[in-house]
Amino acid sequence: MKNNDRVLEALGEQVGCYRRLAKLAQIQHEHVRQSRMDQLIHVLQRREQVIEQMSQYDRIVAPARQRWNEYLAELDPDNRAKAESLLSETRSLLEQITSADRDDALVLQQQKLNIGRQINKTASARQINRTYGIAAYGQKPSRMDLRQ
């Protein structure tokens, strides 16, 4: 198999990986939105596996990508169109995945802030109850002797 054929094949495999990542990003979004952290961790592990696969293909594609215009010039018109289409789809999928991840990061950040507010409200409520109890019933003397 010629080197250009290997590059085209690897580009096709990479696009397949990006498609799987895009699908996993959709699943991830649902888990983030529903606060299903165990499932989210599982999806992130699957994404990591796909990225590892992609890195194998990238070793083949990277040299051609560094000299993309020359690489395209070496291809016949059909393969040139195929290579350009694959690279275009890769870029589109990567933008889609990146955008989804950015949105999920914002949702997670908002959930974190909401949990922090709930913790603060709980702590404030506890302090209010304690203050009310002291005001209503007086402070009970401590039973512990701290002088020892």
Chimera marker file (.cmm) of the C-alpha trace (Angstrom):
<marker_set name="trace">
<marker id="1" x="0.000" y="0.000" z="0.000" r="1" g="1" b="0" radius="0.5"/>
<marker id="2" x="1.373" y="3.384" z="-0.972" r="1" g="1" b="0" radius="0.5"/>
<marker id="3" x="1.998" y="5.983" z="1.704" r="1" g="1" b="0" radius="0.5"/>
<marker id="4" x="-0.745" y="8.246" z="0.319" r="1" g="1" b="0" radius="0.5"/>
<marker id="5" x="-3.219" y="5.355" z="0.582" r="1" g="1" b="0" radius="0.5"/>
<marker id="6" x="-2.191" y="4.814" z="4.210" r="1" g="1" b="0" radius="0.5"/>
<marker id="7" x="-2.725" y="8.508" z="4.943" r="1" g="1" b="0" radius="0.5"/>
<marker id="8" x="-6.184" y="8.491" z="3.356" r="1" g="1" b="0" radius="0.5"/>
<marker id="9" x="-7.113" y="5.354" z="5.263" r="1" g="1" b="0" radius="0.5"/>
<marker id="10" x="-5.853" y="6.871" z="8.536" r="1" g="1" b="0" radius="0.5"/>
<marker id="11" x="-7.771" y="10.096" z="7.803" r="1" g="1" b="0" radius="0.5"/>
<marker id="12" x="-10.927" y="8.030" z="7.330" r="1" g="1" b="0" radius="0.5"/>
<marker id="13" x="-10.337" y="6.190" z="10.596" r="1" g="1" b="0" radius="0.5"/>
<marker id="14" x="-9.752" y="9.502" z="12.382" r="1" g="1" b="0" radius="0.5"/>
<marker id="15" x="-13.058" y="10.845" z="11.087" r="1" g="1" b="0" radius="0.5"/>
<marker id="16" x="-14.709" y="7.709" z="12.459" r="1" g="1" b="0" radius="0.5"/>
<marker id="17" x="-13.123" y="8.429" z="15.828" r="1" g="1" b="0" radius="0.5"/>
<marker id="18" x="-14.320" y="12.049" z="15.715" r="1" g="1" b="0" radius="0.5"/>
<marker id="19" x="-17.840" y="10.827" z="14.932" r="1" g="1" b="0" radius="0.5"/>
<marker id="20" x="-17.712" y="8.533" z="17.981" r="1" g="1" b="0" radius="0.5"/>
<marker id="21" x="-16.415" y="11.422" z="20.094" r="1" g="1" b="0" radius="0.5"/>
<marker id="22" x="-19.254" y="13.639" z="18.877" r="1" g="1" b="0" radius="0.5"/>
<marker id="23" x="-21.780" y="10.957" z="19.832" r="1" g="1" b="0" radius="0.5"/>
<marker id="24" x="-20.124" y="10.531" z="23.233" r="1" g="1" b="0" radius="0.5"/>
<marker id="25" x="-20.225" y="14.324" z="23.698" r="1" g="1" b="0" radius="0.5"/>
<marker id="26" x="-24.009" y="14.194" z="23.211" r="1" g="1" b="0" radius="0.5"/>
<marker id="27" x="-24.320" y="11.415" z="25.766" r="1" g="1" b="0" radius="0.5"/>
<marker id="28" x="-21.994" y="13.320" z="28.100" r="1" g="1" b="0" radius="0.5"/>
<marker id="29" x="-24.211" y="16.397" z="27.825" r="1" g="1" b="0" radius="0.5"/>
<marker id="30" x="-27.251" y="14.434" z="28.987" r="1" g="1" b="0" radius="0.5"/>
<marker id="31" x="-25.348" y="13.034" z="31.960" r="1" g="1" b="0" radius="0.5"/>
<marker id="32" x="-24.081" y="16.505" z="32.895" r="1" g="1" b="0" radius="0.5"/>
<marker id="33" x="-27.549" y="17.996" z="32.545" r="1" g="1" b="0" radius="0.5"/>
<marker id="34" x="-29.081" y="15.243" z="34.686" r="1" g="1" b="0" radius="0.5"/>
<marker id="35" x="-26.179" y="15.291" z="37.214" r="1" g="1" b="0" radius="0.5"/>
<marker id="36" x="-25.455" y="11.601" z="36.642" r="1" g="1" b="0" radius="0.5"/>
<marker id="37" x="-21.810" y="11.622" z="37.654" r="1" g="1" b="0" radius="0.5"/>
<marker id="38" x="-21.150" y="7.867" z="37.577" r="1" g="1" b="0" radius="0.5"/>
<marker id="39" x="-22.344" y="7.657" z="33.971" r="1" g="1" b="0" radius="0.5"/>
<marker id="40" x="-20.401" y="10.823" z="33.136" r="1" g="1" b="0" radius="0.5"/>
<marker id="41" x="-17.187" y="9.245" z="34.377" r="1" g="1" b="0" radius="0.5"/>
<marker id="42" x="-17.872" y="6.170" z="32.238" r="1" g="1" b="0" radius="0.5"/>
<marker id="43" x="-18.392" y="8.352" z="29.135" r="1" g="1" b="0" radius="0.5"/>
<marker id="44" x="-15.179" y="10.257" z="29.857" r="1" g="1" b="0" radius="0.5"/>
<marker id="45" x="-13.300" y="6.966" z="30.080" r="1" g="1" b="0" radius="0.5"/>
<marker id="46" x="-14.735" y="5.894" z="26.724" r="1" g="1" b="0" radius="0.5"/>
<marker id="47" x="-13.732" y="9.227" z="25.222" r="1" g="1" b="0" radius="0.5"/>
<marker id="48" x="-10.200" y="8.720" z="26.482" r="1" g="1" b="0" radius="0.5"/>
<marker id="49" x="-10.055" y="5.332" z="24.746" r="1" g="1" b="0" radius="0.5"/>
<marker id="50" x="-11.194" y="6.858" z="21.456" r="1" g="1" b="0" radius="0.5"/>
<marker id="51" x="-8.594" y="9.617" z="21.775" r="1" g="1" b="0" radius="0.5"/>
<marker id="52" x="-5.906" y="6.998" z="22.298" r="1" g="1" b="0" radius="0.5"/>
<marker id="53" x="-7.018" y="5.311" z="19.065" r="1" g="1" b="0" radius="0.5"/>
<marker id="54" x="-6.900" y="8.651" z="17.275" r="1" g="1" b="0" radius="0.5"/>
<marker id="55" x="-3.326" y="9.237" z="18.351" r="1" g="1" b="0" radius="0.5"/>
<marker id="56" x="-2.299" y="6.060" z="16.517" r="1" g="1" b="0" radius="0.5"/>
<marker id="57" x="-3.815" y="7.376" z="13.289" r="1" g="1" b="0" radius="0.5"/>
<marker id="58" x="-2.338" y="10.801" z="13.882" r="1" g="1" b="0" radius="0.5"/>
<marker id="59" x="1.168" y="9.343" z="13.672" r="1" g="1" b="0" radius="0.5"/>
<marker id="60" x="0.383" y="8.450" z="10.071" r="1" g="1" b="0" radius="0.5"/>
<marker id="61" x="-1.539" y="11.629" z="9.204" r="1" g="1" b="0" radius="0.5"/>
<marker id="62" x="0.649" y="14.242" z="10.933" r="1" g="1" b="0" radius="0.5"/>
<marker id="63" x="3.513" y="14.254" z="8.393" r="1" g="1" b="0" radius="0.5"/>
<marker id="64" x="1.042" y="14.750" z="5.528" r="1" g="1" b="0" radius="0.5"/>
<marker id="65" x="-0.812" y="17.456" z="7.454" r="1" g="1" b="0" radius="0.5"/>
<marker id="66" x="2.447" y="19.374" z="7.992" r="1" g="1" b="0" radius="0.5"/>
<marker id="67" x="2.899" y="19.564" z="4.233" r="1" g="1" b="0" radius="0.5"/>
<marker id="68" x="-0.774" y="19.478" z="3.334" r="1" g="1" b="0" radius="0.5"/>
<marker id="69" x="-0.629" y="21.387" z="0.036" r="1" g="1" b="0" radius="0.5"/>
<marker id="70" x="2.202" y="19.222" z="-1.292" r="1" g="1" b="0" radius="0.5"/>
<marker id="71" x="0.415" y="16.097" z="-0.118" r="1" g="1" b="0" radius="0.5"/>
<marker id="72" x="-2.766" y="17.121" z="-1.953" r="1" g="1" b="0" radius="0.5"/>
<marker id="73" x="-0.776" y="17.821" z="-5.126" r="1" g="1" b="0" radius="0.5"/>
<marker id="74" x="0.488" y="14.219" z="-5.076" r="1" g="1" b="0" radius="0.5"/>
<marker id="75" x="-3.050" y="12.800" z="-5.127" r="1" g="1" b="0" radius="0.5"/>
<marker id="76" x="-5.281" y="12.126" z="-8.097" r="1" g="1" b="0" radius="0.5"/>
<marker id="77" x="-8.397" y="14.361" z="-8.263" r="1" g="1" b="0" radius="0.5"/>
<marker id="78" x="-10.745" y="11.802" z="-6.631" r="1" g="1" b="0" radius="0.5"/>
<marker id="79" x="-8.430" y="11.143" z="-3.690" r="1" g="1" b="0" radius="0.5"/>
<marker id="80" x="-7.689" y="14.858" z="-3.370" r="1" g="1" b="0" radius="0.5"/>
<marker id="81" x="-11.414" y="15.560" z="-3.035" r="1" g="1" b="0" radius="0.5"/>
<marker id="82" x="-11.727" y="12.711" z="-0.539" r="1" g="1" b="0" radius="0.5"/>
<marker id="83" x="-8.805" y="14.003" z="1.558" r="1" g="1" b="0" radius="0.5"/>
<marker id="84" x="-10.191" y="17.548" z="1.582" r="1" g="1" b="0" radius="0.5"/>
<marker id="85" x="-13.646" y="16.255" z="2.514" r="1" g="1" b="0" radius="0.5"/>
<marker id="86" x="-12.244" y="14.154" z="5.371" r="1" g="1" b="0" radius="0.5"/>
<marker id="87" x="-10.223" y="17.064" z="6.726" r="1" g="1" b="0" radius="0.5"/>
<marker id="88" x="-13.228" y="19.365" z="6.464" r="1" g="1" b="0" radius="0.5"/>
<marker id="89" x="-15.416" y="16.889" z="8.342" r="1" g="1" b="0" radius="0.5"/>
<marker id="90" x="-12.695" y="16.503" z="10.971" r="1" g="1" b="0" radius="0.5"/>
<marker id="91" x="-12.653" y="20.260" z="11.545" r="1" g="1" b="0" radius="0.5"/>
<marker id="92" x="-16.434" y="20.440" z="11.725" r="1" g="1" b="0" radius="0.5"/>
<marker id="93" x="-16.683" y="17.566" z="14.198" r="1" g="1" b="0" radius="0.5"/>
<marker id="94" x="-13.855" y="18.979" z="16.307" r="1" g="1" b="0" radius="0.5"/>
<marker id="95" x="-15.653" y="22.333" z="16.537" r="1" g="1" b="0" radius="0.5"/>
<marker id="96" x="-18.885" y="20.562" z="17.481" r="1" g="1" b="0" radius="0.5"/>
<marker id="97" x="-17.133" y="18.533" z="20.202" r="1" g="1" b="0" radius="0.5"/>
<marker id="98" x="-15.239" y="21.554" z="21.542" r="1" g="1" b="0" radius="0.5"/>
<marker id="99" x="-18.403" y="23.641" z="21.683" r="1" g="1" b="0" radius="0.5"/>
<marker id="100" x="-20.297" y="20.875" z="23.502" r="1" g="1" b="0" radius="0.5"/>
<marker id="101" x="-17.452" y="20.480" z="26.006" r="1" g="1" b="0" radius="0.5"/>
<marker id="102" x="-17.414" y="24.232" z="26.626" r="1" g="1" b="0" radius="0.5"/>
<marker id="103" x="-21.164" y="24.183" z="27.284" r="1" g="1" b="0" radius="0.5"/>
<marker id="104" x="-20.832" y="21.212" z="29.625" r="1" g="1" b="0" radius="0.5"/>
<marker id="105" x="-18.038" y="22.947" z="31.532" r="1" g="1" b="0" radius="0.5"/>
<marker id="106" x="-20.327" y="25.945" z="32.064" r="1" g="1" b="0" radius="0.5"/>
<marker id="107" x="-23.167" y="23.705" z="33.266" r="1" g="1" b="0" radius="0.5"/>
<marker id="108" x="-20.837" y="21.907" z="35.685" r="1" g="1" b="0" radius="0.5"/>
<marker id="109" x="-19.514" y="25.234" z="36.950" r="1" g="1" b="0" radius="0.5"/>
<marker id="110" x="-23.073" y="26.461" z="37.541" r="1" g="1" b="0" radius="0.5"/>
<marker id="111" x="-23.939" y="23.234" z="39.380" r="1" g="1" b="0" radius="0.5"/>
<marker id="112" x="-20.869" y="23.710" z="41.559" r="1" g="1" b="0" radius="0.5"/>
<marker id="113" x="-21.917" y="27.272" z="42.394" r="1" g="1" b="0" radius="0.5"/>
<marker id="114" x="-25.454" y="26.121" z="43.218" r="1" g="1" b="0" radius="0.5"/>
<marker id="115" x="-24.148" y="23.433" z="45.551" r="1" g="1" b="0" radius="0.5"/>
<marker id="116" x="-21.935" y="26.031" z="47.235" r="1" g="1" b="0" radius="0.5"/>
<marker id="117" x="-24.956" y="28.295" z="47.739" r="1" g="1" b="0" radius="0.5"/>
<marker id="118" x="-26.944" y="25.410" z="49.216" r="1" g="1" b="0" radius="0.5"/>
<marker id="119" x="-24.110" y="24.616" z="51.631" r="1" g="1" b="0" radius="0.5"/>
<marker id="120" x="-23.920" y="28.275" z="52.678" r="1" g="1" b="0" radius="0.5"/>
<marker id="121" x="-27.704" y="28.417" z="53.166" r="1" g="1" b="0" radius="0.5"/>
<marker id="122" x="-27.562" y="25.293" z="55.313" r="1" g="1" b="0" radius="0.5"/>
<marker id="123" x="-24.731" y="26.722" z="57.409" r="1" g="1" b="0" radius="0.5"/>
<marker id="124" x="-26.605" y="30.032" z="57.760" r="1" g="1" b="0" radius="0.5"/>
<marker id="125" x="-29.816" y="28.256" z="58.742" r="1" g="1" b="0" radius="0.5"/>
<marker id="126" x="-27.928" y="26.246" z="61.347" r="1" g="1" b="0" radius="0.5"/>
<marker id="127" x="-26.432" y="29.460" z="62.779" r="1" g="1" b="0" radius="0.5"/>
<marker id="128" x="-29.837" y="31.158" z="62.819" r="1" g="1" b="0" radius="0.5"/>
<marker id="129" x="-31.343" y="28.190" z="64.661" r="1" g="1" b="0" radius="0.5"/>
<marker id="130" x="-28.489" y="28.214" z="67.156" r="1" g="1" b="0" radius="0.5"/>
<marker id="131" x="-28.834" y="31.971" z="67.720" r="1" g="1" b="0" radius="0.5"/>
<marker id="132" x="-32.596" y="31.679" z="68.093" r="1" g="1" b="0" radius="0.5"/>
<marker id="133" x="-32.209" y="28.845" z="70.580" r="1" g="1" b="0" radius="0.5"/>
<marker id="134" x="-29.794" y="30.867" z="72.693" r="1" g="1" b="0" radius="0.5"/>
<marker id="135" x="-32.040" y="33.947" z="72.560" r="1" g="1" b="0" radius="0.5"/>
<marker id="136" x="-35.160" y="31.958" z="73.404" r="1" g="1" b="0" radius="0.5"/>
<marker id="137" x="-33.808" y="29.560" z="75.998" r="1" g="1" b="0" radius="0.5"/>
<marker id="138" x="-30.526" y="31.004" z="77.137" r="1" g="1" b="0" radius="0.5"/>
<marker id="139" x="-27.143" y="29.443" z="76.778" r="1" g="1" b="0" radius="0.5"/>
<marker id="140" x="-26.686" y="26.140" z="78.520" r="1" g="1" b="0" radius="0.5"/>
<marker id="141" x="-23.574" y="25.949" z="80.605" r="1" g="1" b="0" radius="0.5"/>
<marker id="142" x="-20.950" y="23.660" z="79.166" r="1" g="1" b="0" radius="0.5"/>
<marker id="143" x="-20.555" y="20.356" z="80.977" r="1" g="1" b="0" radius="0.5"/>
<marker id="144" x="-16.961" y="20.025" z="79.992" r="1" g="1" b="0" radius="0.5"/>
<marker id="145" x="-14.360" y="21.347" z="82.386" r="1" g="1" b="0" radius="0.5"/>
<marker id="146" x="-11.706" y="23.030" z="80.241" r="1" g="1" b="0" radius="0.5"/>
<marker id="147" x="-9.559" y="24.117" z="83.194" r="1" g="1" b="0" radius="0.5"/>
<marker id="148" x="-7.725" y="20.809" z="83.473" r="1" g="1" b="0" radius="0.5"/>
<link id1="1" id2="2" r="1" g="1" b="0" radius="0.2"/>
<link id1="2" id2="3" r="1" g="1" b="0" radius="0.2"/>
<link id1="3" id2="4" r="1" g="1" b="0" radius="0.2"/>
<link id1="4" id2="5" r="1" g="1" b="0" radius="0.2"/>
<link id1="5" id2="6" r="1" g="1" b="0" radius="0.2"/>
<link id1="6" id2="7" r="1" g="1" b="0" radius="0.2"/>
<link id1="7" id2="8" r="1" g="1" b="0" radius="0.2"/>
<link id1="8" id2="9" r="1" g="1" b="0" radius="0.2"/>
<link id1="9" id2="10" r="1" g="1" b="0" radius="0.2"/>
<link id1="10" id2="11" r="1" g="1" b="0" radius="0.2"/>
<link id1="11" id2="12" r="1" g="1" b="0" radius="0.2"/>
<link id1="12" id2="13" r="1" g="1" b="0" radius="0.2"/>
<link id1="13" id2="14" r="1" g="1" b="0" radius="0.2"/>
<link id1="14" id2="15" r="1" g="1" b="0" radius="0.2"/>
<link id1="15" id2="16" r="1" g="1" b="0" radius="0.2"/>
<link id1="16" id2="17" r="1" g="1" b="0" radius="0.2"/>
<link id1="17" id2="18" r="1" g="1" b="0" radius="0.2"/>
<link id1="18" id2="19" r="1" g="1" b="0" radius="0.2"/>
<link id1="19" id2="20" r="1" g="1" b="0" radius="0.2"/>
<link id1="20" id2="21" r="1" g="1" b="0" radius="0.2"/>
<link id1="21" id2="22" r="1" g="1" b="0" radius="0.2"/>
<link id1="22" id2="23" r="1" g="1" b="0" radius="0.2"/>
<link id1="23" id2="24" r="1" g="1" b="0" radius="0.2"/>
<link id1="24" id2="25" r="1" g="1" b="0" radius="0.2"/>
<link id1="25" id2="26" r="1" g="1" b="0" radius="0.2"/>
<link id1="26" id2="27" r="1" g="1" b="0" radius="0.2"/>
<link id1="27" id2="28" r="1" g="1" b="0" radius="0.2"/>
<link id1="28" id2="29" r="1" g="1" b="0" radius="0.2"/>
<link id1="29" id2="30" r="1" g="1" b="0" radius="0.2"/>
<link id1="30" id2="31" r="1" g="1" b="0" radius="0.2"/>
<link id1="31" id2="32" r="1" g="1" b="0" radius="0.2"/>
<link id1="32" id2="33" r="1" g="1" b="0" radius="0.2"/>
<link id1="33" id2="34" r="1" g="1" b="0" radius="0.2"/>
<link id1="34" id2="35" r="1" g="1" b="0" radius="0.2"/>
<link id1="35" id2="36" r="1" g="1" b="0" radius="0.2"/>
<link id1="36" id2="37" r="1" g="1" b="0" radius="0.2"/>
<link id1="37" id2="38" r="1" g="1" b="0" radius="0.2"/>
<link id1="38" id2="39" r="1" g="1" b="0" radius="0.2"/>
<link id1="39" id2="40" r="1" g="1" b="0" radius="0.2"/>
<link id1="40" id2="41" r="1" g="1" b="0" radius="0.2"/>
<link id1="41" id2="42" r="1" g="1" b="0" radius="0.2"/>
<link id1="42" id2="43" r="1" g="1" b="0" radius="0.2"/>
<link id1="43" id2="44" r="1" g="1" b="0" radius="0.2"/>
<link id1="44" id2="45" r="1" g="1" b="0" radius="0.2"/>
<link id1="45" id2="46" r="1" g="1" b="0" radius="0.2"/>
<link id1="46" id2="47" r="1" g="1" b="0" radius="0.2"/>
<link id1="47" id2="48" r="1" g="1" b="0" radius="0.2"/>
<link id1="48" id2="49" r="1" g="1" b="0" radius="0.2"/>
<link id1="49" id2="50" r="1" g="1" b="0" radius="0.2"/>
<link id1="50" id2="51" r="1" g="1" b="0" radius="0.2"/>
<link id1="51" id2="52" r="1" g="1" b="0" radius="0.2"/>
<link id1="52" id2="53" r="1" g="1" b="0" radius="0.2"/>
<link id1="53" id2="54" r="1" g="1" b="0" radius="0.2"/>
<link id1="54" id2="55" r="1" g="1" b="0" radius="0.2"/>
<link id1="55" id2="56" r="1" g="1" b="0" radius="0.2"/>
<link id1="56" id2="57" r="1" g="1" b="0" radius="0.2"/>
<link id1="57" id2="58" r="1" g="1" b="0" radius="0.2"/>
<link id1="58" id2="59" r="1" g="1" b="0" radius="0.2"/>
<link id1="59" id2="60" r="1" g="1" b="0" radius="0.2"/>
<link id1="60" id2="61" r="1" g="1" b="0" radius="0.2"/>
<link id1="61" id2="62" r="1" g="1" b="0" radius="0.2"/>
<link id1="62" id2="63" r="1" g="1" b="0" radius="0.2"/>
<link id1="63" id2="64" r="1" g="1" b="0" radius="0.2"/>
<link id1="64" id2="65" r="1" g="1" b="0" radius="0.2"/>
<link id1="65" id2="66" r="1" g="1" b="0" radius="0.2"/>
<link id1="66" id2="67" r="1" g="1" b="0" radius="0.2"/>
<link id1="67" id2="68" r="1" g="1" b="0" radius="0.2"/>
<link id1="68" id2="69" r="1" g="1" b="0" radius="0.2"/>
<link id1="69" id2="70" r="1" g="1" b="0" radius="0.2"/>
<link id1="70" id2="71" r="1" g="1" b="0" radius="0.2"/>
<link id1="71" id2="72" r="1" g="1" b="0" radius="0.2"/>
<link id1="72" id2="73" r="1" g="1" b="0" radius="0.2"/>
<link id1="73" id2="74" r="1" g="1" b="0" radius="0.2"/>
<link id1="74" id2="75" r="1" g="1" b="0" radius="0.2"/>
<link id1="75" id2="76" r="1" g="1" b="0" radius="0.2"/>
<link id1="76" id2="77" r="1" g="1" b="0" radius="0.2"/>
<link id1="77" id2="78" r="1" g="1" b="0" radius="0.2"/>
<link id1="78" id2="79" r="1" g="1" b="0" radius="0.2"/>
<link id1="79" id2="80" r="1" g="1" b="0" radius="0.2"/>
<link id1="80" id2="81" r="1" g="1" b="0" radius="0.2"/>
<link id1="81" id2="82" r="1" g="1" b="0" radius="0.2"/>
<link id1="82" id2="83" r="1" g="1" b="0" radius="0.2"/>
<link id1="83" id2="84" r="1" g="1" b="0" radius="0.2"/>
<link id1="84" id2="85" r="1" g="1" b="0" radius="0.2"/>
<link id1="85" id2="86" r="1" g="1" b="0" radius="0.2"/>
<link id1="86" id2="87" r="1" g="1" b="0" radius="0.2"/>
<link id1="87" id2="88" r="1" g="1" b="0" radius="0.2"/>
<link id1="88" id2="89" r="1" g="1" b="0" radius="0.2"/>
<link id1="89" id2="90" r="1" g="1" b="0" radius="0.2"/>
<link id1="90" id2="91" r="1" g="1" b="0" radius="0.2"/>
<link id1="91" id2="92" r="1" g="1" b="0" radius="0.2"/>
<link id1="92" id2="93" r="1" g="1" b="0" radius="0.2"/>
<link id1="93" id2="94" r="1" g="1" b="0" radius="0.2"/>
<link id1="94" id2="95" r="1" g="1" b="0" radius="0.2"/>
<link id1="95" id2="96" r="1" g="1" b="0" radius="0.2"/>
<link id1="96" id2="97" r="1" g="1" b="0" radius="0.2"/>
<link id1="97" id2="98" r="1" g="1" b="0" radius="0.2"/>
<link id1="98" id2="99" r="1" g="1" b="0" radius="0.2"/>
<link id1="99" id2="100" r="1" g="1" b="0" radius="0.2"/>
<link id1="100" id2="101" r="1" g="1" b="0" radius="0.2"/>
<link id1="101" id2="102" r="1" g="1" b="0" radius="0.2"/>
<link id1="102" id2="103" r="1" g="1" b="0" radius="0.2"/>
<link id1="103" id2="104" r="1" g="1" b="0" radius="0.2"/>
<link id1="104" id2="105" r="1" g="1" b="0" radius="0.2"/>
<link id1="105" id2="106" r="1" g="1" b="0" radius="0.2"/>
<link id1="106" id2="107" r="1" g="1" b="0" radius="0.2"/>
<link id1="107" id2="108" r="1" g="1" b="0" radius="0.2"/>
<link id1="108" id2="109" r="1" g="1" b="0" radius="0.2"/>
<link id1="109" id2="110" r="1" g="1" b="0" radius="0.2"/>
<link id1="110" id2="111" r="1" g="1" b="0" radius="0.2"/>
<link id1="111" id2="112" r="1" g="1" b="0" radius="0.2"/>
<link id1="112" id2="113" r="1" g="1" b="0" radius="0.2"/>
<link id1="113" id2="114" r="1" g="1" b="0" radius="0.2"/>
<link id1="114" id2="115" r="1" g="1" b="0" radius="0.2"/>
<link id1="115" id2="116" r="1" g="1" b="0" radius="0.2"/>
<link id1="116" id2="117" r="1" g="1" b="0" radius="0.2"/>
<link id1="117" id2="118" r="1" g="1" b="0" radius="0.2"/>
<link id1="118" id2="119" r="1" g="1" b="0" radius="0.2"/>
<link id1="119" id2="120" r="1" g="1" b="0" radius="0.2"/>
<link id1="120" id2="121" r="1" g="1" b="0" radius="0.2"/>
<link id1="121" id2="122" r="1" g="1" b="0" radius="0.2"/>
<link id1="122" id2="123" r="1" g="1" b="0" radius="0.2"/>
<link id1="123" id2="124" r="1" g="1" b="0" radius="0.2"/>
<link id1="124" id2="125" r="1" g="1" b="0" radius="0.2"/>
<link id1="125" id2="126" r="1" g="1" b="0" radius="0.2"/>
<link id1="126" id2="127" r="1" g="1" b="0" radius="0.2"/>
<link id1="127" id2="128" r="1" g="1" b="0" radius="0.2"/>
<link id1="128" id2="129" r="1" g="1" b="0" radius="0.2"/>
<link id1="129" id2="130" r="1" g="1" b="0" radius="0.2"/>
<link id1="130" id2="131" r="1" g="1" b="0" radius="0.2"/>
<link id1="131" id2="132" r="1" g="1" b="0" radius="0.2"/>
<link id1="132" id2="133" r="1" g="1" b="0" radius="0.2"/>
<link id1="133" id2="134" r="1" g="1" b="0" radius="0.2"/>
<link id1="134" id2="135" r="1" g="1" b="0" radius="0.2"/>
<link id1="135" id2="136" r="1" g="1" b="0" radius="0.2"/>
<link id1="136" id2="137" r="1" g="1" b="0" radius="0.2"/>
<link id1="137" id2="138" r="1" g="1" b="0" radius="0.2"/>
<link id1="138" id2="139" r="1" g="1" b="0" radius="0.2"/>
<link id1="139" id2="140" r="1" g="1" b="0" radius="0.2"/>
<link id1="140" id2="141" r="1" g="1" b="0" radius="0.2"/>
<link id1="141" id2="142" r="1" g="1" b="0" radius="0.2"/>
<link id1="142" id2="143" r="1" g="1" b="0" radius="0.2"/>
<link id1="143" id2="144" r="1" g="1" b="0" radius="0.2"/>
<link id1="144" id2="145" r="1" g="1" b="0" radius="0.2"/>
<link id1="145" id2="146" r="1" g="1" b="0" radius="0.2"/>
<link id1="146" id2="147" r="1" g="1" b="0" radius="0.2"/>
<link id1="147" id2="148" r="1" g="1" b="0" radius="0.2"/>
</marker_set>
